Amino acid sequence: MAVKNSTTFTHMVEWPNLSLAKLSANTPNAIVGGPFGSDLTSKDYTAIGIPVIRGQNMGGHFVSGDFVFVSHAKAKKLQANIARPGDVIFTQRGTLGQVSIVPHFSYQGFLISQSQMKISLEGTRVASEYVYQYFISTNGQKQILDSAIQRSIRLYRG
């Protein structure tokens, strides 16, 4: 059955407006920024190990590209900053507005760099694809920029 342009839907479901905190998984570090600057430096990079998500790995639907790696021991020390398949990654400094999903078809975990933050979602409440699509939309990008401006104003005012 084709739907005509004049058709109105009277039984539309109204979705609640929830914060990311309410949509996040009920686990420690479900929403977390990257490690403190000196906790992860280029001296920590190794030829193999746990991949690190940096800005150059962002911008596509899924994190991808050439990764640098850290040892399993280093990743264990920074366990709070590990992103897992399905997590949504945001750039929190640098090229704001970058959003990507950790893919299910590659590594079991990634370490996020200082410039990224991640959210692990409660899968029964919202799909990572939905959150990704929202934050790459015009409204989502505006929300990211507005949030960054508000943080800058608070830092400036002290």
C-alpha positions in Angstrom: 0.0 0.0 0.0 1.5 3.3 -1.0 1.4 6.3 1.3 0.2 9.6 -0.2 1.9 12.9 0.7 -1.4 14.1 2.3 -1.6 11.1 4.6 -1.4 12.0 8.3 -0.4 9.5 10.9 -2.5 9.9 14.0 -0.9 7.1 16.0 2.6 8.3 16.1 4.6 7.3 19.1 6.1 10.2 21.1 9.6 9.3 22.1 11.0 10.6 25.3 13.8 13.1 25.3 16.6 11.5 27.3 20.2 12.5 28.1 23.1 10.4 27.0 23.7 9.7 30.7 20.2 8.0 30.8 21.0 6.1 27.7 24.4 4.9 28.8 25.1 1.4 30.0 24.9 0.8 33.7 28.6 -0.1 33.9 31.6 1.8 35.3 33.1 4.3 32.8 30.2 4.0 30.4 30.8 7.7 29.5 34.4 8.6 29.7 37.0 10.9 28.0 40.4 9.8 27.0 43.3 9.5 29.4 45.2 12.4 30.9 47.8 13.7 28.5 50.9 12.3 30.1 49.3 8.9 30.7 49.4 8.2 26.9 52.2 9.5 24.8 53.7 8.5 21.5 56.4 6.7 23.5 53.8 4.2 24.5 53.1 3.1 20.9 54.1 -0.4 19.9 54.1 -2.4 16.6 51.3 -4.7 17.8 48.8 -4.8 20.7 45.6 -2.8 21.4 44.7 -0.2 18.7 44.4 3.5 19.7 41.6 5.6 18.3 42.9 9.0 17.3 41.4 11.8 15.3 42.6 10.4 12.0 40.6 7.2 12.7 37.4 9.2 13.1 35.1 10.8 10.6 33.7 7.7 8.9 30.7 5.7 10.0 33.1 3.3 11.9 36.5 4.0 13.4 39.0 2.8 10.8 42.3 3.5 9.1 45.9 3.1 10.2 46.0 2.6 13.9 48.9 2.9 16.3 49.0 0.3 19.1 49.8 0.1 22.8 50.9 -3.0 24.8 48.3 -5.0 26.6 49.9 -3.9 29.9 49.5 -0.2 29.0 45.9 -0.8 27.9 45.2 -2.6 31.2 46.5 0.5 33.1 44.1 2.6 31.1 41.2 0.1 31.2 38.7 2.9 31.9 39.4 4.3 28.5 38.8 1.1 26.5 36.0 1.3 23.9 34.3 -1.9 22.8 32.3 -2.8 19.7 29.1 -0.8 19.5 30.4 2.1 21.6 30.0 5.6 20.0 33.2 7.7 19.9 33.2 11.5 19.8 36.1 13.9 19.3 36.1 16.1 22.4 39.0 18.4 21.3 40.5 19.2 18.0 38.2 18.6 15.1 34.8 18.8 16.9 31.9 17.1 15.4 33.6 13.8 14.5 31.5 10.8 15.5 32.1 7.2 14.8 31.0 3.7 16.0 33.4 1.0 17.1 32.8 -1.8 14.6 31.8 -5.3 15.6 34.0 -6.8 12.9 37.5 -5.9 14.0 39.3 -5.7 17.3 37.6 -6.6 20.7 38.7 -3.3 22.2 40.3 0.0 21.4 42.0 2.6 23.6 40.6 6.1 23.1 43.2 8.9 22.8 43.2 12.1 24.9 41.1 13.9 22.2 38.3 11.4 22.2 35.5 10.3 24.5 33.2 7.3 24.3 29.8 6.2 25.4 28.7 2.6 26.0 25.0 2.5 25.5 22.3 0.4 27.1 21.4 -1.7 24.1 17.8 -2.3 25.2 17.1 1.4 25.3 18.8 2.7 22.2 20.9 1.5 19.3 24.4 3.0 18.7 23.4 3.5 15.1 20.5 5.8 16.3 22.9 7.9 18.5 25.4 8.0 15.6 22.8 9.2 13.1 21.5 11.9 15.5 25.0 13.3 16.2 26.0 13.5 12.5 22.7 15.4 11.8 22.5 19.2 11.7 20.8 19.2 15.2 23.4 16.8 16.7 26.3 18.7 15.3 24.9 22.0 16.7 24.5 20.3 20.1 28.2 19.2 20.0 29.3 22.7 19.1 27.1 24.4 21.6 28.4 22.1 24.3 32.0 22.9 23.4 31.2 26.7 23.5 29.6 26.3 27.0 32.7 24.5 28.3 35.0 27.2 26.9 33.0 30.0 28.5 33.1 28.2 31.9 36.9 27.7 31.5 37.3 31.4 30.5 35.2 32.7 33.4 37.0 30.5 35.9 
